[in-house]
Amino acid sequence: MTNIYTFAKRAAVAAFIVLLIGAGLFLLVMQFYFFLLVFAGILLAVLFSGMAQWLSSKLPLKRGWSLLLAVLIFFGLLVGAFLWVGPTIAEQGKQIRETLPQSLGEVEQWLQQYSWGEKVADKLPEDLSKLMPKTSSLFSKVTGAVTTTLGILADLLVVIITALFFASNPELYTVGFTKLFPPRHRTRVLAVLHECYHTLKLWLLAMLSAMAIIGVSSAIGYSLIGLPMAFALALIAFLLAFVPNIGPWLAGIPAVLVGLTQGSQMALYVILVYGGIQMIETYLITPIIFQKTVALPPALLLFFQVLLGLLQGGLGLLLAAPILAVLMVLVKELYIKDVLEKDDAATGKWVKAGSAGNPESKT
């Protein structure tokens, strides 16, 4: 009788766990955008915690005061940068919008020089200004634009508040999460969470370093060749560098279009300057930075970016790299180490890397 009761109890617990996992997967699929916002808050919390940890090591401050100082420094830098270069960026951004139709006209003239280009140019409207939205359509979309802006601001507010909660008391959430697991596994789960935090911190450090290098070098390079709106275009390069593989090359498109307004020679200079910056960053700077931080397989990252981009658009594309970094840690720690290598250790066997004929041998 006791065995039947024990079996029924275990079956009920197993069924509850399965239903819980199923419900979690259903929520993940149906409300994936919400989970992306939560992850963005976690990523920002990692940045705040990393800054607070560094300040605590340099200043005689407790963690609470270090975190407050880190938050003030972060938002102070944002506000200071906006007040310092904001008017210039806004003016140059307006100039970019005004020069884009002219740039597209230059592209059409260049295409008509070639037989294959004429076919492409024939597909374009005769008046390229028609590509820009009309005044009437702009007025008709005011409500939608305001709603979208308010939605973005609300999402940003959710991310900031989530980050502040997580960063202020991370132990409350990490320890609380580990209590969902049996006591014998809680230490290991906590260690994996710490490894995820360490990985995200290093990834943020590497990415912000690469972004700063690209932004500053783009501003210097564009200014040296005399490209108009250099600071605005450098800001675009800085921001889009947060999206590996895709973002940096997308940032080169408006720069080339602006260069075309100054002539084909200026456009060529832009291609050479920005292409050179990307080559140096890809083959020299990035390997040095990510060798000591987090290295993501480029092909796997590109596929993951395309997948999340298709699922959730810009936000998915923006967070694809840090999510992949966390997933790689989970696979490495929970599957490779705790399942594969644990089984090999238990059987007394090991797999020699690169051996094809005799993959297993006794230790």
Contacts in CASP RR format, 6 or more apart in sequence:
PFRMAT RR
TARGET T0000
AUTHOR 0000-0000-0000
METHOD contacts of the structure
MODEL  1
MTNIYTFAKRAAVAAFIVLLIGAGLFLLVMQFYFFLLVFAGILLAVLFSG
MAQWLSSKLPLKRGWSLLLAVLIFFGLLVGAFLWVGPTIAEQGKQIRETL
PQSLGEVEQWLQQYSWGEKVADKLPEDLSKLMPKTSSLFSKVTGAVTTTL
GILADLLVVIITALFFASNPELYTVGFTKLFPPRHRTRVLAVLHECYHTL
KLWLLAMLSAMAIIGVSSAIGYSLIGLPMAFALALIAFLLAFVPNIGPWL
AGIPAVLVGLTQGSQMALYVILVYGGIQMIETYLITPIIFQKTVALPPAL
LLFFQVLLGLLQGGLGLLLAAPILAVLMVLVKELYIKDVLEKDDAATGKW
VKAGSAGNPESKT
28 35 0 8 1.000
32 311 0 8 1.000
32 312 0 8 1.000
33 312 0 8 1.000
33 315 0 8 1.000
36 312 0 8 1.000
36 315 0 8 1.000
36 316 0 8 1.000
36 319 0 8 1.000
37 155 0 8 1.000
37 158 0 8 1.000
37 159 0 8 1.000
37 162 0 8 1.000
37 315 0 8 1.000
38 162 0 8 1.000
39 319 0 8 1.000
39 322 0 8 1.000
39 323 0 8 1.000
40 159 0 8 1.000
40 162 0 8 1.000
40 315 0 8 1.000
40 319 0 8 1.000
41 159 0 8 1.000
41 160 0 8 1.000
41 162 0 8 1.000
41 163 0 8 1.000
41 166 0 8 1.000
42 162 0 8 1.000
42 163 0 8 1.000
42 166 0 8 1.000
42 200 0 8 1.000
43 163 0 8 1.000
43 200 0 8 1.000
43 204 0 8 1.000
43 319 0 8 1.000
43 322 0 8 1.000
44 159 0 8 1.000
44 160 0 8 1.000
44 162 0 8 1.000
44 163 0 8 1.000
44 167 0 8 1.000
45 162 0 8 1.000
45 163 0 8 1.000
45 164 0 8 1.000
45 165 0 8 1.000
45 166 0 8 1.000
45 167 0 8 1.000
45 170 0 8 1.000
46 197 0 8 1.000
46 200 0 8 1.000
46 201 0 8 1.000
46 204 0 8 1.000
47 74 0 8 1.000
47 163 0 8 1.000
47 201 0 8 1.000
47 204 0 8 1.000
48 67 0 8 1.000
48 70 0 8 1.000
48 71 0 8 1.000
48 74 0 8 1.000
48 163 0 8 1.000
48 164 0 8 1.000
48 167 0 8 1.000
49 67 0 8 1.000
49 167 0 8 1.000
49 170 0 8 1.000
49 197 0 8 1.000
49 201 0 8 1.000
50 70 0 8 1.000
50 201 0 8 1.000
51 70 0 8 1.000
51 73 0 8 1.000
51 74 0 8 1.000
52 63 0 8 1.000
52 64 0 8 1.000
52 66 0 8 1.000
52 67 0 8 1.000
52 69 0 8 1.000
52 70 0 8 1.000
52 167 0 8 1.000
53 63 0 8 1.000
53 66 0 8 1.000
55 61 0 8 1.000
55 66 0 8 1.000
55 69 0 8 1.000
55 70 0 8 1.000
56 62 0 8 1.000
56 63 0 8 1.000
56 66 0 8 1.000
59 66 0 8 1.000
59 69 0 8 1.000
61 69 0 8 1.000
64 168 0 8 1.000
67 167 0 8 1.000
67 168 0 8 1.000
71 164 0 8 1.000
71 167 0 8 1.000
85 231 0 8 1.000
85 235 0 8 1.000
88 231 0 8 1.000
88 232 0 8 1.000
89 231 0 8 1.000
89 232 0 8 1.000
89 235 0 8 1.000
92 228 0 8 1.000
92 229 0 8 1.000
92 230 0 8 1.000
92 231 0 8 1.000
92 232 0 8 1.000
92 233 0 8 1.000
93 229 0 8 1.000
93 232 0 8 1.000
95 228 0 8 1.000
95 229 0 8 1.000
95 232 0 8 1.000
96 229 0 8 1.000
96 232 0 8 1.000
96 233 0 8 1.000
96 254 0 8 1.000
96 258 0 8 1.000
99 228 0 8 1.000
99 257 0 8 1.000
99 258 0 8 1.000
99 261 0 8 1.000
100 132 0 8 1.000
100 254 0 8 1.000
100 257 0 8 1.000
101 128 0 8 1.000
101 129 0 8 1.000
101 131 0 8 1.000
101 132 0 8 1.000
102 261 0 8 1.000
103 257 0 8 1.000
103 258 0 8 1.000
103 259 0 8 1.000
103 260 0 8 1.000
103 261 0 8 1.000
104 124 0 8 1.000
104 128 0 8 1.000
104 131 0 8 1.000
104 257 0 8 1.000
105 128 0 8 1.000
106 260 0 8 1.000
106 261 0 8 1.000
106 263 0 8 1.000
106 264 0 8 1.000
106 267 0 8 1.000
107 257 0 8 1.000
107 260 0 8 1.000
108 121 0 8 1.000
108 124 0 8 1.000
108 128 0 8 1.000
110 260 0 8 1.000
110 264 0 8 1.000
111 117 0 8 1.000
111 118 0 8 1.000
111 120 0 8 1.000
111 121 0 8 1.000
112 118 0 8 1.000
112 121 0 8 1.000
125 131 0 8 1.000
133 141 0 8 1.000
166 173 0 8 1.000
170 197 0 8 1.000
174 190 0 8 1.000
174 193 0 8 1.000
175 190 0 8 1.000
177 189 0 8 1.000
177 193 0 8 1.000
178 186 0 8 1.000
178 189 0 8 1.000
178 190 0 8 1.000
178 193 0 8 1.000
179 186 0 8 1.000
181 189 0 8 1.000
188 338 0 8 1.000
191 333 0 8 1.000
192 329 0 8 1.000
192 330 0 8 1.000
192 333 0 8 1.000
192 334 0 8 1.000
195 329 0 8 1.000
195 333 0 8 1.000
196 326 0 8 1.000
196 329 0 8 1.000
196 330 0 8 1.000
199 294 0 8 1.000
199 325 0 8 1.000
199 326 0 8 1.000
199 329 0 8 1.000
200 322 0 8 1.000
200 325 0 8 1.000
200 326 0 8 1.000
202 292 0 8 1.000
202 293 0 8 1.000
202 294 0 8 1.000
203 293 0 8 1.000
203 294 0 8 1.000
203 321 0 8 1.000
203 322 0 8 1.000
203 325 0 8 1.000
204 322 0 8 1.000
205 293 0 8 1.000
206 289 0 8 1.000
206 290 0 8 1.000
206 293 0 8 1.000
206 294 0 8 1.000
207 241 0 8 1.000
207 242 0 8 1.000
207 244 0 8 1.000
207 321 0 8 1.000
209 289 0 8 1.000
210 241 0 8 1.000
210 281 0 8 1.000
210 285 0 8 1.000
210 286 0 8 1.000
210 289 0 8 1.000
211 238 0 8 1.000
211 239 0 8 1.000
211 241 0 8 1.000
211 242 0 8 1.000
212 238 0 8 1.000
213 281 0 8 1.000
213 285 0 8 1.000
214 237 0 8 1.000
214 238 0 8 1.000
214 241 0 8 1.000
214 248 0 8 1.000
214 277 0 8 1.000
214 278 0 8 1.000
214 281 0 8 1.000
215 234 0 8 1.000
215 235 0 8 1.000
215 237 0 8 1.000
215 238 0 8 1.000
215 241 0 8 1.000
216 234 0 8 1.000
217 277 0 8 1.000
217 281 0 8 1.000
218 230 0 8 1.000
218 233 0 8 1.000
218 234 0 8 1.000
218 237 0 8 1.000
218 238 0 8 1.000
218 251 0 8 1.000
218 255 0 8 1.000
218 273 0 8 1.000
218 274 0 8 1.000
218 277 0 8 1.000
219 230 0 8 1.000
219 231 0 8 1.000
219 234 0 8 1.000
221 227 0 8 1.000
221 230 0 8 1.000
221 273 0 8 1.000
221 277 0 8 1.000
222 230 0 8 1.000
222 233 0 8 1.000
222 234 0 8 1.000
222 255 0 8 1.000
222 270 0 8 1.000
222 273 0 8 1.000
223 230 0 8 1.000
224 273 0 8 1.000
225 266 0 8 1.000
225 269 0 8 1.000
225 270 0 8 1.000
225 273 0 8 1.000
226 266 0 8 1.000
227 233 0 8 1.000
227 255 0 8 1.000
227 258 0 8 1.000
227 259 0 8 1.000
227 262 0 8 1.000
227 266 0 8 1.000
227 269 0 8 1.000
227 270 0 8 1.000
228 258 0 8 1.000
228 259 0 8 1.000
228 261 0 8 1.000
228 262 0 8 1.000
229 258 0 8 1.000
233 251 0 8 1.000
233 252 0 8 1.000
233 254 0 8 1.000
233 255 0 8 1.000
233 258 0 8 1.000
236 251 0 8 1.000
236 252 0 8 1.000
236 254 0 8 1.000
236 255 0 8 1.000
237 248 0 8 1.000
237 251 0 8 1.000
237 252 0 8 1.000
237 255 0 8 1.000
237 274 0 8 1.000
239 251 0 8 1.000
240 247 0 8 1.000
240 248 0 8 1.000
240 250 0 8 1.000
240 251 0 8 1.000
241 247 0 8 1.000
241 248 0 8 1.000
241 251 0 8 1.000
242 318 0 8 1.000
243 250 0 8 1.000
243 305 0 8 1.000
243 317 0 8 1.000
243 318 0 8 1.000
243 320 0 8 1.000
243 321 0 8 1.000
244 296 0 8 1.000
244 301 0 8 1.000
244 305 0 8 1.000
244 321 0 8 1.000
245 298 0 8 1.000
245 301 0 8 1.000
245 302 0 8 1.000
245 305 0 8 1.000
246 302 0 8 1.000
246 305 0 8 1.000
246 317 0 8 1.000
248 278 0 8 1.000
248 281 0 8 1.000
249 278 0 8 1.000
251 274 0 8 1.000
252 270 0 8 1.000
252 274 0 8 1.000
255 270 0 8 1.000
255 274 0 8 1.000
256 267 0 8 1.000
256 270 0 8 1.000
256 271 0 8 1.000
256 274 0 8 1.000
258 270 0 8 1.000
259 266 0 8 1.000
259 267 0 8 1.000
259 269 0 8 1.000
259 270 0 8 1.000
260 266 0 8 1.000
260 267 0 8 1.000
290 296 0 8 1.000
294 325 0 8 1.000
296 321 0 8 1.000
296 324 0 8 1.000
296 325 0 8 1.000
296 328 0 8 1.000
300 324 0 8 1.000
301 320 0 8 1.000
301 321 0 8 1.000
301 324 0 8 1.000
304 320 0 8 1.000
304 323 0 8 1.000
304 324 0 8 1.000
305 317 0 8 1.000
305 320 0 8 1.000
305 321 0 8 1.000
307 320 0 8 1.000
308 316 0 8 1.000
308 317 0 8 1.000
308 319 0 8 1.000
308 320 0 8 1.000
308 323 0 8 1.000
309 316 0 8 1.000
309 317 0 8 1.000
309 320 0 8 1.000
344 350 0 8 1.000
344 351 0 8 1.000
348 362 0 8 1.000
348 363 0 8 1.000
349 360 0 8 1.000
349 361 0 8 1.000
349 362 0 8 1.000
349 363 0 8 1.000
350 360 0 8 1.000
350 361 0 8 1.000
350 363 0 8 1.000
351 359 0 8 1.000
351 360 0 8 1.000
352 358 0 8 1.000
352 359 0 8 1.000
352 360 0 8 1.000
352 361 0 8 1.000
END
